[in-house]
């Protein structure tokens, strides 16, 4: 994969799925379901850890978390591609919505 951005990842994932004839399975429903499974696998990596342990993972656990984060990003990127959603635009828009909904202390709207 060339490039270090979401578009390059999206294009690589399209090519990967197409080469394996997986596009038929990449429906929004299936991708959303796969995404939540991967999110659960990420949560599993932290199950029973104390807050302190979760912030100081050993190398093996860190790699397992890294792999689960990659799976989540892959499924999310694929889902967004299928639905025609620009993830960076969506995230920027959501950040603006959240900033208005949850203003930082001292930044509240004046009436």
PyMOL commands that place a pseudoatom at each C-alpha (Angstrom):
pseudoatom trace, name=CA, resn=UNK, resi=1, chain=A, elem=C, hetatm=0, pos=[0.000, 0.000, 0.000]
pseudoatom trace, name=CA, resn=UNK, resi=2, chain=A, elem=C, hetatm=0, pos=[1.408, 3.348, -1.009]
pseudoatom trace, name=CA, resn=UNK, resi=3, chain=A, elem=C, hetatm=0, pos=[0.569, 6.515, 0.844]
pseudoatom trace, name=CA, resn=UNK, resi=4, chain=A, elem=C, hetatm=0, pos=[-0.093, 6.985, 4.503]
pseudoatom trace, name=CA, resn=UNK, resi=5, chain=A, elem=C, hetatm=0, pos=[-3.694, 8.130, 4.536]
pseudoatom trace, name=CA, resn=UNK, resi=6, chain=A, elem=C, hetatm=0, pos=[-7.245, 6.845, 4.627]
pseudoatom trace, name=CA, resn=UNK, resi=7, chain=A, elem=C, hetatm=0, pos=[-7.688, 7.077, 0.866]
pseudoatom trace, name=CA, resn=UNK, resi=8, chain=A, elem=C, hetatm=0, pos=[-4.691, 4.810, 0.295]
pseudoatom trace, name=CA, resn=UNK, resi=9, chain=A, elem=C, hetatm=0, pos=[-6.023, 2.367, 2.891]
pseudoatom trace, name=CA, resn=UNK, resi=10, chain=A, elem=C, hetatm=0, pos=[-9.499, 2.468, 1.323]
pseudoatom trace, name=CA, resn=UNK, resi=11, chain=A, elem=C, hetatm=0, pos=[-8.040, 1.744, -2.114]
pseudoatom trace, name=CA, resn=UNK, resi=12, chain=A, elem=C, hetatm=0, pos=[-5.905, -1.117, -0.789]
pseudoatom trace, name=CA, resn=UNK, resi=13, chain=A, elem=C, hetatm=0, pos=[-8.931, -2.626, 0.953]
pseudoatom trace, name=CA, resn=UNK, resi=14, chain=A, elem=C, hetatm=0, pos=[-11.005, -2.384, -2.230]
pseudoatom trace, name=CA, resn=UNK, resi=15, chain=A, elem=C, hetatm=0, pos=[-8.269, -4.182, -4.154]
pseudoatom trace, name=CA, resn=UNK, resi=16, chain=A, elem=C, hetatm=0, pos=[-7.855, -6.807, -1.418]
pseudoatom trace, name=CA, resn=UNK, resi=17, chain=A, elem=C, hetatm=0, pos=[-11.602, -7.568, -1.300]
pseudoatom trace, name=CA, resn=UNK, resi=18, chain=A, elem=C, hetatm=0, pos=[-11.960, -7.578, -5.085]
pseudoatom trace, name=CA, resn=UNK, resi=19, chain=A, elem=C, hetatm=0, pos=[-9.036, -10.000, -5.536]
pseudoatom trace, name=CA, resn=UNK, resi=20, chain=A, elem=C, hetatm=0, pos=[-10.719, -12.468, -3.184]
pseudoatom trace, name=CA, resn=UNK, resi=21, chain=A, elem=C, hetatm=0, pos=[-14.263, -11.926, -4.489]
pseudoatom trace, name=CA, resn=UNK, resi=22, chain=A, elem=C, hetatm=0, pos=[-15.300, -10.758, -1.034]
pseudoatom trace, name=CA, resn=UNK, resi=23, chain=A, elem=C, hetatm=0, pos=[-17.208, -7.693, -2.226]
pseudoatom trace, name=CA, resn=UNK, resi=24, chain=A, elem=C, hetatm=0, pos=[-20.384, -9.792, -2.293]
pseudoatom trace, name=CA, resn=UNK, resi=25, chain=A, elem=C, hetatm=0, pos=[-20.084, -10.193, 1.493]
pseudoatom trace, name=CA, resn=UNK, resi=26, chain=A, elem=C, hetatm=0, pos=[-19.171, -6.580, 2.250]
pseudoatom trace, name=CA, resn=UNK, resi=27, chain=A, elem=C, hetatm=0, pos=[-22.676, -5.296, 2.822]
pseudoatom trace, name=CA, resn=UNK, resi=28, chain=A, elem=C, hetatm=0, pos=[-23.215, -2.532, 5.374]
pseudoatom trace, name=CA, resn=UNK, resi=29, chain=A, elem=C, hetatm=0, pos=[-24.924, -5.028, 7.693]
pseudoatom trace, name=CA, resn=UNK, resi=30, chain=A, elem=C, hetatm=0, pos=[-22.093, -7.557, 7.531]
pseudoatom trace, name=CA, resn=UNK, resi=31, chain=A, elem=C, hetatm=0, pos=[-19.377, -4.942, 7.908]
pseudoatom trace, name=CA, resn=UNK, resi=32, chain=A, elem=C, hetatm=0, pos=[-21.119, -3.326, 10.896]
pseudoatom trace, name=CA, resn=UNK, resi=33, chain=A, elem=C, hetatm=0, pos=[-21.468, -6.737, 12.522]
pseudoatom trace, name=CA, resn=UNK, resi=34, chain=A, elem=C, hetatm=0, pos=[-17.797, -7.555, 11.892]
pseudoatom trace, name=CA, resn=UNK, resi=35, chain=A, elem=C, hetatm=0, pos=[-16.820, -4.156, 13.276]
pseudoatom trace, name=CA, resn=UNK, resi=36, chain=A, elem=C, hetatm=0, pos=[-18.622, -4.754, 16.565]
pseudoatom trace, name=CA, resn=UNK, resi=37, chain=A, elem=C, hetatm=0, pos=[-17.046, -8.213, 16.884]
pseudoatom trace, name=CA, resn=UNK, resi=38, chain=A, elem=C, hetatm=0, pos=[-13.603, -6.671, 16.482]
pseudoatom trace, name=CA, resn=UNK, resi=39, chain=A, elem=C, hetatm=0, pos=[-14.470, -3.961, 19.006]
pseudoatom trace, name=CA, resn=UNK, resi=40, chain=A, elem=C, hetatm=0, pos=[-15.413, -6.704, 21.466]
pseudoatom trace, name=CA, resn=UNK, resi=41, chain=A, elem=C, hetatm=0, pos=[-12.068, -8.404, 20.814]
pseudoatom trace, name=CA, resn=UNK, resi=42, chain=A, elem=C, hetatm=0, pos=[-10.358, -5.112, 21.659]
pseudoatom trace, name=CA, resn=UNK, resi=43, chain=A, elem=C, hetatm=0, pos=[-12.314, -4.861, 24.914]
pseudoatom trace, name=CA, resn=UNK, resi=44, chain=A, elem=C, hetatm=0, pos=[-11.325, -8.445, 25.716]
pseudoatom trace, name=CA, resn=UNK, resi=45, chain=A, elem=C, hetatm=0, pos=[-7.658, -7.391, 25.748]
pseudoatom trace, name=CA, resn=UNK, resi=46, chain=A, elem=C, hetatm=0, pos=[-8.406, -5.115, 28.717]
pseudoatom trace, name=CA, resn=UNK, resi=47, chain=A, elem=C, hetatm=0, pos=[-10.774, -7.419, 30.586]
pseudoatom trace, name=CA, resn=UNK, resi=48, chain=A, elem=C, hetatm=0, pos=[-9.809, -7.790, 34.254]
pseudoatom trace, name=CA, resn=UNK, resi=49, chain=A, elem=C, hetatm=0, pos=[-6.933, -5.306, 34.039]
pseudoatom trace, name=CA, resn=UNK, resi=50, chain=A, elem=C, hetatm=0, pos=[-6.720, -2.484, 36.524]
pseudoatom trace, name=CA, resn=UNK, resi=51, chain=A, elem=C, hetatm=0, pos=[-6.682, 1.038, 35.085]
pseudoatom trace, name=CA, resn=UNK, resi=52, chain=A, elem=C, hetatm=0, pos=[-2.948, 1.155, 35.787]
pseudoatom trace, name=CA, resn=UNK, resi=53, chain=A, elem=C, hetatm=0, pos=[-2.314, -2.186, 34.052]
pseudoatom trace, name=CA, resn=UNK, resi=54, chain=A, elem=C, hetatm=0, pos=[-4.304, -1.021, 31.026]
pseudoatom trace, name=CA, resn=UNK, resi=55, chain=A, elem=C, hetatm=0, pos=[-1.941, 1.936, 30.673]
pseudoatom trace, name=CA, resn=UNK, resi=56, chain=A, elem=C, hetatm=0, pos=[1.192, -0.195, 30.967]
pseudoatom trace, name=CA, resn=UNK, resi=57, chain=A, elem=C, hetatm=0, pos=[0.737, -3.135, 28.606]
pseudoatom trace, name=CA, resn=UNK, resi=58, chain=A, elem=C, hetatm=0, pos=[3.523, -5.620, 28.055]
pseudoatom trace, name=CA, resn=UNK, resi=59, chain=A, elem=C, hetatm=0, pos=[4.820, -6.057, 24.510]
pseudoatom trace, name=CA, resn=UNK, resi=60, chain=A, elem=C, hetatm=0, pos=[2.577, -9.034, 23.727]
pseudoatom trace, name=CA, resn=UNK, resi=61, chain=A, elem=C, hetatm=0, pos=[-0.580, -7.358, 24.961]
pseudoatom trace, name=CA, resn=UNK, resi=62, chain=A, elem=C, hetatm=0, pos=[0.372, -4.118, 23.186]
pseudoatom trace, name=CA, resn=UNK, resi=63, chain=A, elem=C, hetatm=0, pos=[0.704, -6.028, 19.902]
pseudoatom trace, name=CA, resn=UNK, resi=64, chain=A, elem=C, hetatm=0, pos=[-2.654, -7.760, 20.439]
pseudoatom trace, name=CA, resn=UNK, resi=65, chain=A, elem=C, hetatm=0, pos=[-4.291, -4.350, 21.020]
pseudoatom trace, name=CA, resn=UNK, resi=66, chain=A, elem=C, hetatm=0, pos=[-2.528, -3.008, 17.939]
pseudoatom trace, name=CA, resn=UNK, resi=67, chain=A, elem=C, hetatm=0, pos=[-3.922, -5.843, 15.819]
pseudoatom trace, name=CA, resn=UNK, resi=68, chain=A, elem=C, hetatm=0, pos=[-7.469, -5.341, 17.109]
pseudoatom trace, name=CA, resn=UNK, resi=69, chain=A, elem=C, hetatm=0, pos=[-7.247, -1.591, 16.445]
pseudoatom trace, name=CA, resn=UNK, resi=70, chain=A, elem=C, hetatm=0, pos=[-6.148, -2.416, 12.888]
pseudoatom trace, name=CA, resn=UNK, resi=71, chain=A, elem=C, hetatm=0, pos=[-9.110, -4.775, 12.420]
pseudoatom trace, name=CA, resn=UNK, resi=72, chain=A, elem=C, hetatm=0, pos=[-11.490, -2.063, 13.640]
pseudoatom trace, name=CA, resn=UNK, resi=73, chain=A, elem=C, hetatm=0, pos=[-9.992, 0.531, 11.321]
pseudoatom trace, name=CA, resn=UNK, resi=74, chain=A, elem=C, hetatm=0, pos=[-10.147, -1.871, 8.391]
pseudoatom trace, name=CA, resn=UNK, resi=75, chain=A, elem=C, hetatm=0, pos=[-13.821, -2.703, 8.871]
pseudoatom trace, name=CA, resn=UNK, resi=76, chain=A, elem=C, hetatm=0, pos=[-14.745, 0.919, 9.586]
pseudoatom trace, name=CA, resn=UNK, resi=77, chain=A, elem=C, hetatm=0, pos=[-12.894, 2.116, 6.489]
pseudoatom trace, name=CA, resn=UNK, resi=78, chain=A, elem=C, hetatm=0, pos=[-14.562, -0.550, 4.357]
pseudoatom trace, name=CA, resn=UNK, resi=79, chain=A, elem=C, hetatm=0, pos=[-18.023, 0.272, 5.747]
pseudoatom trace, name=CA, resn=UNK, resi=80, chain=A, elem=C, hetatm=0, pos=[-17.539, 3.980, 5.108]
pseudoatom trace, name=CA, resn=UNK, resi=81, chain=A, elem=C, hetatm=0, pos=[-16.361, 3.239, 1.564]
pseudoatom trace, name=CA, resn=UNK, resi=82, chain=A, elem=C, hetatm=0, pos=[-19.404, 1.095, 0.793]
pseudoatom trace, name=CA, resn=UNK, resi=83, chain=A, elem=C, hetatm=0, pos=[-21.719, 3.820, 2.139]
pseudoatom trace, name=CA, resn=UNK, resi=84, chain=A, elem=C, hetatm=0, pos=[-19.866, 6.714, 0.482]
pseudoatom trace, name=CA, resn=UNK, resi=85, chain=A, elem=C, hetatm=0, pos=[-18.868, 8.327, 3.790]
pseudoatom trace, name=CA, resn=UNK, resi=86, chain=A, elem=C, hetatm=0, pos=[-15.707, 10.414, 3.995]
pseudoatom trace, name=CA, resn=UNK, resi=87, chain=A, elem=C, hetatm=0, pos=[-14.494, 9.475, 7.476]
pseudoatom trace, name=CA, resn=UNK, resi=88, chain=A, elem=C, hetatm=0, pos=[-12.281, 12.515, 7.964]
pseudoatom trace, name=CA, resn=UNK, resi=89, chain=A, elem=C, hetatm=0, pos=[-15.068, 14.902, 6.961]
pseudoatom trace, name=CA, resn=UNK, resi=90, chain=A, elem=C, hetatm=0, pos=[-17.512, 13.028, 9.187]
pseudoatom trace, name=CA, resn=UNK, resi=91, chain=A, elem=C, hetatm=0, pos=[-15.095, 13.177, 12.133]
pseudoatom trace, name=CA, resn=UNK, resi=92, chain=A, elem=C, hetatm=0, pos=[-14.471, 16.898, 11.655]
pseudoatom trace, name=CA, resn=UNK, resi=93, chain=A, elem=C, hetatm=0, pos=[-18.224, 17.545, 11.468]
pseudoatom trace, name=CA, resn=UNK, resi=94, chain=A, elem=C, hetatm=0, pos=[-18.840, 15.456, 14.579]
pseudoatom trace, name=CA, resn=UNK, resi=95, chain=A, elem=C, hetatm=0, pos=[-16.105, 17.285, 16.468]
pseudoatom trace, name=CA, resn=UNK, resi=96, chain=A, elem=C, hetatm=0, pos=[-17.846, 20.602, 15.706]
pseudoatom trace, name=CA, resn=UNK, resi=97, chain=A, elem=C, hetatm=0, pos=[-21.179, 19.158, 16.863]
pseudoatom trace, name=CA, resn=UNK, resi=98, chain=A, elem=C, hetatm=0, pos=[-19.576, 17.890, 20.070]
pseudoatom trace, name=CA, resn=UNK, resi=99, chain=A, elem=C, hetatm=0, pos=[-17.804, 21.201, 20.701]
pseudoatom trace, name=CA, resn=UNK, resi=100, chain=A, elem=C, hetatm=0, pos=[-21.159, 22.999, 20.569]
pseudoatom trace, name=CA, resn=UNK, resi=101, chain=A, elem=C, hetatm=0, pos=[-22.890, 20.326, 22.641]
pseudoatom trace, name=CA, resn=UNK, resi=102, chain=A, elem=C, hetatm=0, pos=[-20.128, 20.063, 25.244]
pseudoatom trace, name=CA, resn=UNK, resi=103, chain=A, elem=C, hetatm=0, pos=[-18.322, 23.414, 25.434]
pseudoatom trace, name=CA, resn=UNK, resi=104, chain=A, elem=C, hetatm=0, pos=[-15.033, 23.551, 27.306]
pseudoatom trace, name=CA, resn=UNK, resi=105, chain=A, elem=C, hetatm=0, pos=[-15.169, 25.336, 30.669]
pseudoatom trace, name=CA, resn=UNK, resi=106, chain=A, elem=C, hetatm=0, pos=[-15.164, 29.062, 30.071]
pseudoatom trace, name=CA, resn=UNK, resi=107, chain=A, elem=C, hetatm=0, pos=[-16.297, 28.558, 26.466]
pseudoatom trace, name=CA, resn=UNK, resi=108, chain=A, elem=C, hetatm=0, pos=[-20.039, 28.297, 27.116]
pseudoatom trace, name=CA, resn=UNK, resi=109, chain=A, elem=C, hetatm=0, pos=[-22.266, 30.274, 24.775]
pseudoatom trace, name=CA, resn=UNK, resi=110, chain=A, elem=C, hetatm=0, pos=[-23.302, 33.628, 26.174]
pseudoatom trace, name=CA, resn=UNK, resi=111, chain=A, elem=C, hetatm=0, pos=[-27.024, 34.398, 26.257]
for i in range(1, 111): cmd.bond("trace and resi %d" % i, "trace and resi %d" % (i + 1))
show_as sticks, trace
zoom trace
